[in-house]
Amino acid sequence: MVGYLQWLSVYALALLWSSPAVESVEVISSIEGVYNSSRTPANFPWNTYNYCNAPHVNAKHYIIPPVPGAKLVYLNMVVRHHKRTPDNLYPQENELNAVPWNCSDLRQFSFGGGTTQIFHETVTPDWHPFLSKFWNGTCDEGQLTQGGLEDAVAHGKDFWSVYGQKLRLLHSVNEKDIFVRTSTATRTFQVAGGMLTGMDPALARQSFPVVTQPGTIDSIVPSYSCPKADAIRDAFQSVPAWTDHLEANASLKARLDATLGTTGLADWASWYDHFFDTFTSRTCHSHPLPCNSTGGCVAEADAAKVFAIGDFEYNYIWNAAQNASTYNQLTFGVFFQELVQNFKLFRSGEEKFKARLFVGHDGSMIRLASGLGLGKISPLRWPALGSEIVMEAWQEKESNFVRVIHEGTPVKGLEWMPLDDFITLLQSQVPADILSVCNST
């Protein structure tokens, strides 16, 4: 199963559409990936798409710009949180989990300053009358796992190997030089803590400020209300470009519903997001794909199709659909505005930080990638766990340039952009008077 899951998506997209064999071969060659381990096999390219743990900047593979005398002087980095438990539940969740979810090895601290440092543990009582609705074990829904925390620590170590040791942008991990912002989700600031500890193990059990925005207007998720954007998305998910893929995979959906008990549930019928989440959360933690009490199991080939459909849906919604760019700008324009402000502060010499680190979600990463134009180079894929986009500012003589790095690799067309042009690119993703536009009809 291990070897099979490593290339599941390669096989999957060939099954997604009823295409001639020659067309399928062309598709297959472009979508290989890993879905069952945080470690990419040594015989794969180091920057292979790994949904469980995305490739990222590291000293071994970091490419210094071929510009003599250039010096790194500033950066903004946005990452997705690392491995977690499923964020969606089947109607009869307990029945479908052969392996309990265990989070007893990850203490979750939560306390007010100056008080006892309490931590909480999740317990699923075997006597609970609603036990069928949840899995056995010690994990909550959407909780960062110990494996996810370990990946975050390794991510921070790799970050420091480049920006602390190789390039010396940062000389120590401190709150004067590094600004950290996360969403309000517990897993994002746990990942921030893991990354900081990876940068400097001495920070373990010490305090470090992390900024969040109020949950109802948080731009990094994003979670602010925008009815105009909702209407745009409803419209482009009502045309054949979208509905055809649902119809083409009706037999797949019927098999999954029969196995998982999701028949008639709107959230499981409008797209494959929930199936994708519940399958990948399991495979990334070496759990088996779901089997019900009658012996019906999700087939590996069907999981492969779901992974490929997930890529198609994410690319369509945030990149390829008519008006996708407008939808993206309305839902992420506030975060782009924050990036604009950051780089303007740097340009004017008023920026007090050397690096800004943001920890968000898959929705954060897909919107950022689309807005920066990565989808114009090649179709976007579902942002992997630990997905990373770094925006570096370099000084060459008297001028400043920006280089964008995605999953550890410089982005074609954004390898060396004048700072003013980069700020203009960011600004182009911020709708004028976004509040009014969001609430217009």
N, C-alpha and C positions, 0 to 999 in steps of 0.2 A: 504493500500500500504506500510505503514511503516514497519509493521511486515513482510510482504512478502519479501520486498527487503533485510531485514536483513538475510534471509537465501536463497537468490536467487542462489548463487553459489552452495549451497548444492544440489539443484534440477538440476542445469545446467549440471554438468558433466555426470549425468545419461543420459542426452539427447545428449551429444556430440558424442557418438559412439553408434552404434546399438549393444549393448552388452547384454548378458543374464542377467536376473534380479539379480541373485545372485552376479554377478560381479559388477553391478551397485551399489548395496548396499554397497559393500566394498569401492567403490570409493566415494560414497556420504559421508560416515562417516568421510572422511579425509579432506573435503574442505569447511567446513562451514565458513561463514564470513559475514561482515557488509558492505553495500554499500550505505547507505542512511543517515548517521549521523556521526558526529565527536565523539559522545558519544556511547560507547559500552554499550548495555543494562546491567543492574545490574545482571540479571539472567544468563548472559554469563560469562565464565571465563575472567578474566581481560586482559589476553594476547591473546584473540581471534583476528584472522586476521580482521582488520578493514581498508578497502581500503581508507576511508575518513580521517582517523587519526590513524596511526599505534601505537600500544602499544610501550612504550619506558621506559627507566630506570626511576624509581621514588622511593622515600623513602619508601613508603608503601610496595612495593613488592621486593625491592632490596635484593639480597642474598649476604652476605659477605662470601668470600671464607673460608672454614673450615680449615684454616691453622693458628694455634696459632702464634701470634707475627708478622704476615705479615702486611705490610703497603703499601697502594697505593701511588705511587710516580710519575706517569706520565700516560697520556692517549692521544690517537688520536680518534676522533669521526667523523663519516661521516653520514650525514643525507640527505634525500630528502626534497625538499621544500614542503610546505603545500598547502592547497586547492587553486585552481585557476579556471579561466574560461577555456572553451575548447581551446585546442591548434590547432584544426583542424576545418575547416568550410565546411558545405555542399554547393553544388553549388547554392542553393536557401536558404541560411541560415535564412533570415528574416521570411520566410514562416513557418519555423519549430520551432519557439520560441514563445510559448504561454505566457511565463513570461519574461519580459525584464531583461537583466542583469544590476544590479545596483551596481556601485562601487563609488557612490558619498560620501559614508561614509569612504572612504580610500584615504587620500591625498597622492599623489605621489610627493615627493620633489626631485628636481634635480637642483643643482646649483654649480657653481665654488666657491672655497674658497674665502672669502672676498667680495662676491657679495650678492645681495638681495636673500633671501631664497625663490625662486620661487617653485611652485608646479603646476603640470598640471592636467587637467581634460579632460576625453574623452567625446566627444559629438557626437552622431549619428544623423545628421539632417534629419528631415522627408522629406525634399525636395531633398535629395541627389539622383542623377540619378542612382547610383549604390547601393541604399539602399537594394535591394533584396539580395545582396551578404553578408550582415552583419545583426546582430541582432539589435533590438531596445535597448536603454539603455545607460549606462555611463561606460561600461567596454570595454577594448580592448581584443584582442585575447591572451590567455595564461596569463592573468593578475592575480596576487595574489588578492584574495578577502579579505574583512574584516574578514570573518570567518576563512580564512587561516592565517591571521595575528594573530588573537586571539589564534588559535591553536599553532602558533609558540611561542607566549608569554608564554602560559601554558607549552609548551615543555621546554623552558628555565627555568621556575620556577621549574619544576621537576628535570632538570639537576642539578640545584643549591641545591635542597633539598638533593641530594646524595653527589655530589662532593664538595659542599661548606659547607654544614651543617653536614651531617652524617659522611663523611670521612675526611673532612677538608683538602683535597688536595689543594684547593684554599681558600684563606682568603678574597679576594676581587676580583671584576671583573675589571681587568685592562689590558692594552695592553702589559705590561711586562710579565705577566704570561700566557695570552691567545692569541694564534695566530688564526686568522680567515681567511679562504679563501673560495671564492665562484666561481661559473661560472660567465660569463659576463651577464647572464640573470638577468633582474631587480628583478624578483621574488626571486632569491636566496639571493641577499644581503638584500632584505626587510625581508626575513625570518631570516637571521643572525641578523638583527637589532631587530626583535621581540624577538628572543631567548635571546639576550643580555639584553634587557629590562626586560624579565622575570627573568633573573638571578639577576638583580639589577634595580629596578624601577627608581632609581635616575639617571640612564643613559639616560632616556627618554629626547630627544631633545639635548643630548650631542653628541660629535663626537667620533668615534672609528674607527681605521684603518681596512680595509678589503682588502685582497690581491686578485687580479685576474691575470690570464695569458692572453696574446693576444688571441683574439677570434679564429684566424685561427689555433693555436697550443694548445689551452686549453686542458689539459689532463683530467679534471674532468668531461667533458661532455660525452665522449671525442669528440673533433672536428678536430683533426689533420688528414690529409689525409693518407690512408693506402690502396692502390690498392690491395695488396696481401690479406689483410683481406676481402676486398669486394669480391674478387674472391672465397675465401673459403666459404663465406656465400652464394654466388650465387650457388655454387656447392651443399652444403648440403640442400638448399631449392629447389633443382631440382630432388630430389629422392622421392620414395614413402613414406618414413617416414614422409615427409612434405606434399607432394602433395595429399596424401590420405585424409588428414583431410580437405583440401579445397574441394575435390570432395564429401566427405561425408556430407558436410554442404552446398552443392550447393543450396538446397531449401531455407535454411535460408538466404543465400546471396541474392537470387532472391527476397525474401520478403523485405529485408532491402533496396535493390536497388530501388524497386518499390515505397517504402514509402519515401525514402530520396533523390531520384534523383541522385544516385551515379553510375548508370549503365555505364559501359565502362570506368570508371576512374581507371587507373592503381594503384594509391596509395591506393585505397579502395579495390582492388582486390587481391593484393599480400599477404596481411595478415589482421588481424582484429584489428590492432593497432588503426586506426582512429575511428572505431565504438566504441571500448572500451573507448577511450578518451572522445568522445562526449557524451556517455551514463553516464559514471561515474561522469564526471564534473557536469552533471545535477542532478543526484540522490544525490550526496554528498551535493548539495546546495538546496535540496528539490524542484527542478524543475521537472516538469513532463517529461516523455520520449517524444521524438519528435512526433508530429502529423502534417500531411500536410494539405493543404487547401481543399482537397477532403474528409477529415475525416479519412484517413488512419493513423494509429498510430503504433509505435513500441510496440509490446506486451512485457509484463514483462517476460514471459518465454523465448522470443527471446533474451532479454537483458541478462537474466541469462546464456543462451548458450554462448553469446559473452564473458561474464566475465570468464567462464570456458575455452573457446578457448584461450583467452588472456593468462591465466596461462599456458596452454599447449605450446603456441608459445614462450613465454619468457623462459620457462624451456628448450625447444628444442634448441632454437638459442644459448643460452649462457651456456647450461649445458649438454644436452643429445645428441646432434647431433654429428656425427663423425667429428672430428676436431674442435668441439666447444671450447675446451680448447685453441687450437692454435689461433682461432679467438679472443677469450677473451683476451689472452695475448698480441696479436698485437694491439688491440684497447684500452687496458687499461694498457699496460705494463709501460707506462710513469708515470701513477699515482702510480702504485705499486713501481716504482723506487723512487718516492717521499716518500712513506711510509718507504721504506728501509732506505733512508737517514735520516729520522726523528728518527727511532729507533736506527740506528747506532750512531747518535749524542747523544742520550740518553745513550747508552751503554758506550760511551767514556767520558761521563761527560761534553760534550760540548753543549748539548741542553739547550738553554736559556729559553724555555717555559715549563710550567708545563702541559699545555693542548693545543691541536690543534683541531680546529673545522672546518670541511669542509661541505659546503652546495652545493649539486649537484642535480641530476635528477634521474629518474627511471633507465636510462641507466647506471648511475654511480653505483647505489646500486646493480643492478643485476650482474654487472661485478665483483664488490668487493665480493659479496656473493659467486659467482662461484669460483673465484680465491682462496678464503680462504677455499674452499672445502665444503661449506654448502650444495651444491647440491648432495654430496655423502651421506649425512645423510638422506635427503628426497627431493623430487622434489621441485624446486624453484617456487615461485609464483610471480606474478607481484608485484614489490615493491610498497607498499602503500604510500600514501602521508604522509610525516613525518617519513618514514622508517628510521631506525637507526641501525648502527653498531658501537659499542664501542670496542676499543682495549686498555685494561688497562694493565699497567706495575706495578707489585707488587714486593716489596723487602722482601725477607725472609732470615734473617741472612745476609750472604754475597752474596746471589744469587738473580737474578731477574727472574721473571716469567711473562708471558703474559696470560691474560684471555680475550676471545672475547665474547661479549654480543650482541645478535641479537634481536631486538624488545623487549628489557628488560629481556631476558632470556639467561643465559649462554649457549654457544654452546657446544654440546656434542663433546668431543675429543679436544676441545680448551679451557677447563676450567682452565688448569694450565700447560702451555707449557714453558720450559726454553727459555729465551730471545733469545739465539743464535739460537735455533731451529725455533723460530718464524720468525726471520730475514731471515733464510734460506728458510722458506716457502714463504715469500714475494719475495725474490730474485728469486725463481723458476718461478715466474710469469712475469719476465722481460726478454724478448728475447735479446740475445746478438746482438749488432749492429742493433737495432730495425729500425732505419731509412733506412738502406740498405735493410733489409728484407721486410719492408713494400713496397718498390719500386721495388722489384724483381719480376720476372715473374714465 
